[in-house]
Amino acid sequence: MIGITGKTGLIGSGIDLGTKICSRFKDPVDFMAKEMKDKGIIKILSLAGNSNARSYSDLDYTSEVSFNLNLIRALAENNGQMFIYASTAHVYGSQKFGMPISEDALPKPVTQYGNMKLKIEDEVLKCAQRENLQALNLRIFSVFDRKMKDNFLAGHISKLVAAGEKEATIRNSDDIRDFSTPSQVSDLIQKVLQKELTSELGIPSWLNICSGRGISIREKLNQEFKGEISFDFQAGYSEIPYLVGDNSRLLGIV
């Protein structure tokens, strides 16, 4: 059985297999271990946590590290097999413009969010190794859906449209991103969960969850909200001008 944290989120709710883990961030290891034993959990997909790059804090980092390491220890107590952590492509930071980013690229995070997520990846791998568990970090690229909270781009524009606003100012509109919908991400992760990963990926491991296709923020918004709202696009790039994944390894699995 696969246990999933964050099962009620946009991505987690789209994964049909597995069971929801009810353990929360402050629960002790023995509580988590009992839940896993009762449900027969041998693999964990950890989706819970703050996924907003702008609002990620030191407290988010501390809580997320503690929670995931406790999950790993609890899984080990029940002779579990694998721990899968949902990370972010922001760990790559600023890479060569126009070159899809592979898992072998040296991470160069330029934001607090990317830096802290990279540290969590490292802690997950080290803890899993100590506990003799397989571990996999999923590096999820950009997610775009109107149902997202308004501190995400798609949710923000959707809220403006619902409020009857006529125009939105968009900075760094030339940035290139690799967008997927939550259901597309869910589908890819589900296919990964259904595979035997040891031989394909090795341990420790990283895997891009992406489409492999890039589009500018300007183009994406014009596609998604055409006729609903006008945009004042501010030309230029952010500190991460290009974030498009190489999905070769992913396609070799799913």
C-alpha positions in Angstrom: 0.0 0.0 0.0 1.2 3.5 -0.8 0.5 6.3 1.8 0.1 9.8 0.5 0.4 13.1 2.4 -1.3 16.1 0.8 -3.9 13.8 -0.7 -6.6 16.5 -0.6 -4.6 19.0 -2.7 -4.9 19.7 -6.4 -2.2 17.1 -7.3 -2.8 14.6 -4.5 -6.6 14.4 -5.1 -5.9 13.4 -8.7 -3.9 10.3 -7.7 -6.3 7.3 -7.6 -4.1 4.8 -5.9 -2.9 4.8 -2.4 -4.4 5.9 0.9 -4.4 9.2 2.7 -1.9 9.6 5.6 -3.6 11.4 8.4 -0.5 12.0 10.4 0.3 15.7 10.7 3.5 17.8 11.0 3.8 17.7 14.8 2.9 14.1 15.3 5.6 11.8 16.9 7.2 9.0 15.0 5.5 6.3 17.0 2.1 7.7 16.1 3.0 7.8 12.4 4.4 4.2 12.6 1.2 2.9 14.1 -0.8 4.5 11.3 1.5 2.9 8.7 1.3 -0.5 10.3 -2.5 -0.3 10.6 -2.8 0.6 6.9 -0.1 -1.7 5.6 1.9 1.1 4.1 5.2 0.2 2.5 5.7 3.3 0.3 5.1 6.9 0.9 4.5 9.8 -1.4 5.0 13.1 0.5 3.1 15.9 -1.2 2.3 18.0 1.9 3.9 21.4 2.4 4.0 25.0 1.2 4.6 25.0 -2.6 4.5 28.7 -3.1 7.9 30.1 -3.9 7.0 33.7 -2.7 5.7 32.8 0.7 8.1 29.9 1.7 9.5 30.7 5.2 12.1 29.4 7.6 9.2 27.9 9.6 8.0 26.1 6.5 11.4 24.6 6.0 11.8 23.5 9.7 8.4 21.9 9.8 8.8 20.2 6.4 12.2 18.7 7.3 11.0 17.4 10.6 7.8 15.9 9.2 9.5 14.1 6.3 12.3 12.7 8.4 9.8 11.4 10.9 7.8 9.8 8.1 11.0 8.1 6.9 11.8 6.8 10.4 8.3 5.6 10.8 8.3 3.9 7.5 11.6 2.2 8.4 10.1 0.9 11.6 7.5 -0.9 9.5 10.0 -2.4 7.1 8.9 -0.1 4.4 10.5 0.1 0.9 10.5 3.6 -0.6 10.0 7.2 0.3 9.1 9.7 -2.5 9.4 13.4 -1.8 7.7 16.0 -4.0 10.2 18.7 -4.5 10.4 21.5 -7.1 12.3 22.5 -10.2 13.2 25.7 -8.5 16.2 23.8 -7.1 17.8 24.2 -10.5 17.7 27.9 -10.4 19.2 29.8 -13.3 20.5 27.4 -16.0 21.5 27.9 -19.6 18.7 29.7 -21.5 17.1 27.5 -24.1 18.6 24.2 -22.9 16.0 21.8 -21.2 17.2 20.9 -17.8 18.1 17.3 -17.0 18.4 15.7 -13.6 22.2 15.7 -14.0 22.3 19.6 -14.1 24.1 21.1 -11.1 21.4 22.8 -8.9 21.9 26.6 -8.6 19.0 27.8 -6.6 18.6 31.6 -6.6 15.5 31.9 -4.3 15.0 31.0 -0.7 12.4 28.5 -1.8 14.7 26.7 -4.2 17.5 26.7 -1.7 15.5 25.3 1.1 13.8 22.6 -1.0 17.3 21.5 -2.2 18.3 21.1 1.5 15.2 19.1 2.2 16.0 16.8 -0.8 19.5 16.2 0.7 18.1 15.5 4.2 15.6 13.1 2.8 18.3 11.2 0.9 20.6 11.0 3.8 17.9 9.9 6.3 16.6 7.3 3.9 20.1 5.9 3.4 20.6 5.7 7.2 17.3 3.8 7.5 18.1 1.5 4.5 15.2 2.8 2.4 15.0 3.7 -1.2 14.4 7.4 -1.8 13.3 9.5 -4.8 13.0 13.2 -5.2 10.4 14.4 -7.7 11.3 17.8 -9.2 7.9 19.2 -10.3 8.0 22.0 -12.8 5.4 24.8 -13.1 1.7 24.0 -12.4 -1.0 26.1 -13.9 -4.7 25.9 -13.0 -7.5 28.4 -12.3 -8.4 26.6 -9.1 -5.0 27.4 -7.5 -4.8 29.9 -4.7 -4.5 33.5 -5.6 -0.8 33.7 -4.5 -0.1 31.6 -7.7 -0.2 33.3 -11.1 -3.2 31.3 -12.5 -5.2 31.7 -9.3 -4.4 35.4 -9.1 -5.6 36.1 -12.7 -8.7 34.0 -12.2 -9.6 36.0 -9.1 -9.2 39.3 -11.0 -11.4 37.9 -13.8 -14.1 36.9 -11.2 -13.9 40.4 -9.7 -14.6 42.0 -13.0 -11.2 43.6 -13.4 -10.4 44.6 -17.0 -6.6 44.6 -16.9 -3.7 42.9 -15.1 0.0 44.0 -15.0 2.4 41.1 -15.5 6.1 41.5 -14.8 8.8 39.3 -16.2 6.4 38.2 -19.0 9.3 36.9 -21.2 10.1 34.2 -18.7 9.9 30.7 -20.2 8.2 28.0 -18.2 7.3 24.3 -18.5 3.6 24.3 -17.6 1.4 21.3 -16.7 -2.0 21.1 -15.2 -2.5 19.5 -11.8 -4.2 16.5 -13.4 -1.3 16.0 -15.8 1.2 16.1 -12.9 -1.0 13.6 -11.0 -1.1 11.3 -13.9 2.6 11.3 -14.4 3.3 10.7 -10.6 0.7 7.9 -10.6 2.5 6.2 -13.5 5.8 6.6 -11.6 4.3 5.1 -8.5 3.1 2.0 -10.4 6.6 1.2 -11.6 9.4 -0.7 -10.0 12.0 2.1 -9.8 15.1 0.5 -8.4 16.6 -0.8 -11.6 15.6 2.2 -13.7 16.7 5.1 -11.5 19.2 3.8 -8.9 19.5 5.1 -5.4 19.6 8.0 -4.5 17.5 9.5 -7.3 15.9 12.6 -8.9 13.2 12.7 -11.5 11.8 15.7 -13.4 8.0 15.9 -13.6 7.4 18.1 -16.6 6.1 18.3 -20.1 9.4 19.0 -21.8 7.9 22.0 -23.6 8.5 25.7 -22.9 6.2 28.6 -23.4 6.5 32.3 -22.3 4.3 33.6 -19.5 3.0 36.1 -22.0 1.9 33.4 -24.4 0.4 31.2 -21.7 -1.8 33.9 -20.2 -3.0 35.0 -23.6 -4.0 31.4 -24.4 -5.7 30.8 -21.1 -7.5 34.1 -20.5 -8.1 35.3 -24.1 -11.1 37.6 -24.2 -11.6 37.6 -20.4 -9.0 40.2 -19.3 -6.4 42.5 -20.9 -2.8 42.3 -19.9 -0.1 45.0 -19.5 2.9 42.9 -20.1 6.2 44.3 -18.6 9.0 43.0 -20.8 12.0 41.4 -19.2 13.1 38.4 -17.2 13.1 37.3 -13.5 16.0 35.7 -11.7 15.0 32.4 -13.3 14.4 33.3 -16.9 14.2 29.8 -18.3 12.8 26.8 -16.4 12.0 24.0 -18.8 12.6 20.3 -18.0 14.3 17.5 -20.0 11.7 14.7 -19.6 13.8 11.9 -21.2 14.2 10.0 -18.0 10.6 10.4 -17.1 9.5 9.1 -20.6 11.8 6.1 -20.1 9.8 5.1 -17.1 6.2 6.0 -17.8 
